[in-house]
């Protein structure tokens, strides 16, 4: 999934939830338009990853560059 200038919307959260239900893992790429409009730096990326994980009842597997990898393990449902 790619996050653009609209940012984290309810529609994006629903789509990420659907992907996690189907596959168990999802990569979220923060596009340049999002980074520029939301002034994203390393600290913001980490907070954003944790916020997404909390909202999706998932765990952060990795944050590399502007890509966040989330996983929903067994027993964790959305």
N, C-alpha and C positions, 0 to 999 in steps of 0.2 A: 504494500500500500504506500502511496505517496501523499504527503501532507503539503498542500500548497498554501497560497496566501489567505485562504479562508480559515485555515487553522484547524483546531480540534473541534469538530462539530458533532452534534448528536448523530447525524447520519454516518459520519466516519466511525464513531464508537460502535454503532450497530453493525457496520460492515466488518470492523475488526473482530467483534464478538462472533459474527457468523464464521469468519475464517478460522478463529481459534476453535470453535466448536467442530468444524469440519477437519481441520488439519492439526490442531494442537500447537502450532507455532506460526508466527507471522513476523515479517520484517517491515518496519515502518521507516521510510526514507523521508527526511525533512528536506524539502526542496529549497532552492535558493530564494524563491519568492517568499516562502514562509520564514526563513532565517532572517531575511532583510526586513520584513514587515514586523517581526516580533523580536528583533535584536537578540538573536540566539547565540549564546556562548557556551563554553563547556559546562559551567554550573547550571545554566538553564536547561541544557540537554539532559543532565542527570535528574533534575527535578521533574522535567516533562516525562521522562521514562518511568519514574516512580508513580507519577500521577496517572499515566495510562495504565500501568500495571494494577494500581488500586481500583480504578474504575472498571477494569475488565476482569478483575479477580484472576490475575495472571502474575507471572514473575518475570523480572528483567533477566534475560540471559546474557545480553551483551549490549554495550553502547560503543560503537566504533565510528568515529567521524560523525556523520549526520545520519547514521542508521541505527535504529533501536530494534533489538530482537526480543520478542516476548513469547513466553510459553505458558500454556495452561496444562498442568499435569493432571494425572488421574486423581479423581476425587474433588477437583476444583471445577465447579460449574458456573456458568454465567447466567 
